[in-house]
Amino acid sequence: MRIYLITIFFLIFGLNFVHAQRFGYIDTDFILNKMPEYKKAQDEINRLSELWEKEIQELSKKIEGMYSAYQAEQVLLTEEMKKERLENIRTKEAELKEYQKKVFGFGGLFFLKKQELIKPIQDKVWDAVDKVAKQNNLAIMFDKSGELVMIYTDPRFDYTDFVLDELGLGDPNDKIKN
């Protein structure tokens, strides 16, 4: 989809515009993985995710236990007691689903925590990209780690090292990428 948008962009503004403009690309995955604060944020996100997953599993086991107890005692219960127990189990299941949604749903605790921890780091990278683009008179900066497919990239247009330098994280001579 993006490649079509870029093609349309170039067709609208004409080839003269494209030749007159300078462009470059960066690899944000590589940059982020060089940032210690990103690793720390990812570790915190993973820790919280595991904690919430464990909590959800424990709640799920309790519900399974309630259902097993109900099945074992079912023959001894009156119809009213059966309905009450089943209603209690359904209520707990609904609470569990609501909690899962609250934690892992869109706009949930996980999403908000991830945004809280990662956004400042991304903003720092975007500020560095902005400075590098302005210093090098670039009109367009692509991110080759995104959805945009780049079939060929000329290394002289790779500004990843400049962004790393701007962030104080890199030496152009020790760039090792996958």
TORSE-147278 format. One record per residue (C-alpha): x, y, z; residue in one letter. Coordinates in pm, 1 decimal, padded with zeros to 6 digits. Layout:
N
+----------+----------+----------+------+
|        u |        v |        w | resn |
+----------+----------+----------+------+
|        X |        Y |        Z |    A |
...
+----------+----------+----------+------+
# end
This chain:
178
+----------+----------+----------+------+
|        u |        v |        w | resn |
+----------+----------+----------+------+
|  00000.0 |  00000.0 |  00000.0 |    M |
|  00278.4 |  00242.0 |  00093.7 |    R |
|  00468.7 |  00174.8 | -00227.3 |    I |
|  00160.2 |  00273.3 | -00424.4 |    Y |
|  00127.5 |  00595.3 | -00226.0 |    L |
|  00491.3 |  00681.4 | -00288.2 |    I |
|  00449.6 |  00606.5 | -00659.4 |    T |
|  00143.4 |  00830.6 | -00676.5 |    I |
|  00334.3 |  01099.5 | -00484.3 |    F |
|  00615.8 |  01089.8 | -00738.3 |    F |
|  00373.6 |  01096.9 | -01032.0 |    L |
|  00180.3 |  01394.2 | -00890.5 |    I |
|  00485.3 |  01608.3 | -00824.8 |    F |
|  00672.0 |  01498.0 | -01134.4 |    G |
|  01013.0 |  01351.7 | -01183.8 |    L |
|  01180.0 |  01695.1 | -01176.3 |    N |
|  01068.4 |  01737.8 | -00816.6 |    F |
|  01212.0 |  01395.9 | -00726.1 |    V |
|  01548.3 |  01472.8 | -00881.4 |    H |
|  01562.6 |  01811.2 | -00711.0 |    A |
|  01501.4 |  01664.3 | -00365.8 |    Q |
|  01745.3 |  01471.8 | -00151.1 |    R |
|  01638.3 |  01165.5 |  00038.4 |    F |
|  01783.3 |  00912.1 |  00277.4 |    G |
|  01682.1 |  00621.1 |  00490.6 |    Y |
|  01745.1 |  00487.7 |  00838.0 |    I |
|  01690.6 |  00159.0 |  01020.5 |    D |
|  01494.3 |  00240.4 |  01336.1 |    T |
|  01503.9 | -00121.0 |  01458.9 |    D |
|  01883.4 | -00108.1 |  01455.2 |    F |
|  01886.2 |  00232.9 |  01624.1 |    I |
|  01639.2 |  00133.1 |  01896.2 |    L |
|  01831.8 | -00186.6 |  01970.5 |    N |
|  02148.4 |  00021.7 |  02025.9 |    K |
|  01969.4 |  00235.0 |  02288.1 |    M |
|  02009.1 |  00107.8 |  02647.9 |    P |
|  01689.6 |  00285.2 |  02757.5 |    E |
|  01494.1 |  00097.5 |  02489.7 |    Y |
|  01623.5 | -00236.6 |  02617.8 |    K |
|  01532.7 | -00131.8 |  02972.2 |    K |
|  01182.1 | -00029.2 |  02860.5 |    A |
|  01135.6 | -00357.7 |  02671.4 |    Q |
|  01248.0 | -00554.1 |  02978.7 |    D |
|  00996.5 | -00364.1 |  03194.5 |    E |
|  00718.3 | -00425.1 |  02941.6 |    I |
|  00802.8 | -00796.9 |  02927.4 |    N |
|  00812.0 | -00818.4 |  03307.9 |    R |
|  00470.0 | -00655.6 |  03341.5 |    L |
|  00327.4 | -00870.5 |  03062.7 |    S |
|  00446.2 | -01188.6 |  03235.0 |    E |
|  00304.8 | -01067.2 |  03567.0 |    L |
| -00036.6 | -00993.9 |  03412.5 |    W |
| -00033.6 | -01325.1 |  03222.3 |    E |
|  00039.8 | -01513.5 |  03545.1 |    K |
| -00241.5 | -01329.2 |  03722.5 |    E |
| -00485.1 | -01418.2 |  03443.3 |    I |
| -00374.7 | -01783.0 |  03451.7 |    Q |
| -00429.6 | -01797.2 |  03828.9 |    E |
| -00780.1 | -01652.0 |  03791.9 |    L |
| -00850.8 | -01902.6 |  03514.4 |    S |
| -00735.4 | -02192.5 |  03735.8 |    K |
| -00964.7 | -02072.7 |  04015.5 |    K |
| -01259.6 | -02074.4 |  03776.2 |    I |
| -01165.9 | -02423.9 |  03656.7 |    E |
| -01149.5 | -02533.1 |  04021.5 |    G |
| -01494.0 | -02386.0 |  04086.5 |    M |
| -01633.0 | -02573.2 |  03786.7 |    Y |
| -01465.9 | -02901.6 |  03891.5 |    S |
| -01606.7 | -02864.8 |  04243.2 |    A |
| -01950.0 | -02797.2 |  04096.8 |    Y |
| -01932.9 | -03110.8 |  03881.7 |    Q |
| -01818.6 | -03323.4 |  04176.9 |    A |
| -02093.8 | -03193.1 |  04406.5 |    E |
| -02365.0 | -03156.3 |  04142.6 |    Q |
| -02559.9 | -03468.5 |  04249.9 |    V |
| -02583.9 | -03339.6 |  04607.5 |    L |
| -02706.7 | -02988.9 |  04516.3 |    L |
| -03061.6 | -02865.7 |  04482.1 |    T |
| -03167.1 | -02700.0 |  04155.0 |    E |
| -03147.1 | -02358.8 |  04318.5 |    E |
| -02793.5 | -02429.0 |  04448.6 |    M |
| -02689.6 | -02552.9 |  04100.1 |    K |
| -02819.1 | -02234.4 |  03938.2 |    K |
| -02645.7 | -02021.7 |  04200.9 |    E |
| -02311.6 | -02198.3 |  04155.0 |    R |
| -02331.8 | -02184.5 |  03773.9 |    L |
| -02422.7 | -01816.7 |  03789.0 |    E |
| -02125.0 | -01755.3 |  04017.5 |    N |
| -01895.0 | -01939.0 |  03773.5 |    I |
| -02032.1 | -01738.1 |  03478.2 |    R |
| -01984.6 | -01415.0 |  03672.0 |    T |
| -01621.4 | -01506.3 |  03743.9 |    K |
| -01566.4 | -01595.4 |  03376.2 |    E |
| -01712.9 | -01260.8 |  03268.6 |    A |
| -01490.6 | -01080.8 |  03522.3 |    E |
| -01187.9 | -01265.9 |  03385.2 |    L |
| -01271.4 | -01167.9 |  03027.0 |    K |
| -01324.9 | -00808.3 |  03135.2 |    E |
| -00991.3 | -00809.4 |  03318.7 |    Y |
| -00812.9 | -00953.4 |  03012.9 |    Q |
| -00967.6 | -00677.6 |  02802.9 |    K |
| -00871.1 | -00415.0 |  03062.5 |    K |
| -00510.2 | -00534.0 |  03063.0 |    V |
| -00440.5 | -00650.1 |  02706.2 |    F |
| -00717.1 | -00486.9 |  02500.7 |    G |
| -00668.2 | -00177.0 |  02287.6 |    F |
| -00617.1 |  00113.5 |  02525.6 |    G |
| -00560.0 | -00136.0 |  02808.1 |    G |
| -00296.7 | -00123.9 |  03080.0 |    L |
| -00038.2 | -00305.5 |  02866.1 |    F |
| -00092.7 | -00069.0 |  02572.8 |    F |
| -00076.1 |  00238.2 |  02798.3 |    L |
|  00238.0 |  00119.6 |  02979.3 |    K |
|  00408.8 |  00038.1 |  02650.8 |    K |
|  00317.2 |  00380.5 |  02515.8 |    Q |
|  00439.6 |  00547.5 |  02836.1 |    E |
|  00777.9 |  00372.9 |  02823.3 |    L |
|  00844.9 |  00366.3 |  02446.8 |    I |
|  00706.3 |  00700.3 |  02326.2 |    K |
|  00976.3 |  00917.5 |  02491.7 |    P |
|  01243.2 |  00697.9 |  02332.7 |    I |
|  01076.9 |  00720.0 |  01991.4 |    Q |
|  01045.0 |  01096.9 |  02030.5 |    D |
|  01417.7 |  01114.1 |  02102.9 |    K |
|  01490.2 |  00917.6 |  01783.4 |    V |
|  01251.9 |  01132.9 |  01576.5 |    W |
|  01419.3 |  01449.7 |  01708.2 |    D |
|  01758.0 |  01310.4 |  01604.5 |    A |
|  01618.5 |  01212.9 |  01262.0 |    V |
|  01479.5 |  01564.7 |  01223.0 |    D |
|  01819.9 |  01718.6 |  01303.2 |    K |
|  02005.1 |  01483.7 |  01066.6 |    V |
|  01755.1 |  01549.7 |  00787.2 |    A |
|  01791.0 |  01925.6 |  00828.8 |    K |
|  02171.6 |  01911.4 |  00854.5 |    Q |
|  02189.4 |  01709.6 |  00532.6 |    N |
|  01916.1 |  01902.8 |  00348.2 |    N |
|  01699.2 |  01592.6 |  00309.8 |    L |
|  01343.0 |  01634.0 |  00192.2 |    A |
|  01242.5 |  01271.8 |  00250.8 |    I |
|  01364.1 |  01018.7 |  00507.2 |    M |
|  01251.4 |  00656.8 |  00480.7 |    F |
|  01260.2 |  00390.3 |  00749.0 |    D |
|  01370.1 |  00062.4 |  00599.3 |    K |
|  01261.7 | -00135.2 |  00906.1 |    S |
|  00898.3 | -00034.9 |  00852.7 |    G |
|  00639.0 | -00171.4 |  00613.0 |    E |
|  00794.7 |  00006.8 |  00317.2 |    L |
|  00972.2 | -00253.9 |  00108.3 |    V |
|  01308.9 | -00141.0 | -00022.1 |    M |
|  01440.6 | -00374.1 | -00286.8 |    I |
|  01772.7 | -00196.1 | -00311.9 |    Y |
|  01937.7 |  00056.0 | -00083.6 |    T |
|  02250.7 |  00246.5 | -00169.3 |    D |
|  02462.1 |  00274.6 |  00147.6 |    P |
|  02551.2 |  00636.4 |  00075.5 |    R |
|  02187.9 |  00729.6 |  00149.0 |    F |
|  02181.6 |  00539.5 |  00481.5 |    D |
|  02169.4 |  00796.7 |  00760.1 |    Y |
|  02133.7 |  00545.2 |  01045.3 |    T |
|  02485.7 |  00620.8 |  01172.0 |    D |
|  02420.4 |  00994.5 |  01169.7 |    F |
|  02111.3 |  00944.6 |  01385.3 |    V |
|  02310.2 |  00719.1 |  01620.5 |    L |
|  02577.9 |  00989.7 |  01642.7 |    D |
|  02310.1 |  01250.6 |  01715.0 |    E |
|  02186.9 |  01028.3 |  01998.2 |    L |
|  02544.2 |  00981.6 |  02120.8 |    G |
|  02529.0 |  00606.7 |  02056.5 |    L |
|  02733.9 |  00534.7 |  01753.8 |    G |
|  03060.7 |  00527.9 |  01576.5 |    D |
|  03020.6 |  00508.6 |  01197.0 |    P |
|  03312.3 |  00262.2 |  01184.2 |    N |
|  03152.5 | -00004.9 |  01404.4 |    D |
|  02817.2 | -00039.8 |  01229.1 |    K |
|  02714.7 | -00405.3 |  01223.4 |    I |
|  02366.9 | -00485.2 |  01099.0 |    K |
|  02179.3 | -00804.2 |  01033.1 |    N |
+----------+----------+----------+------+
# end
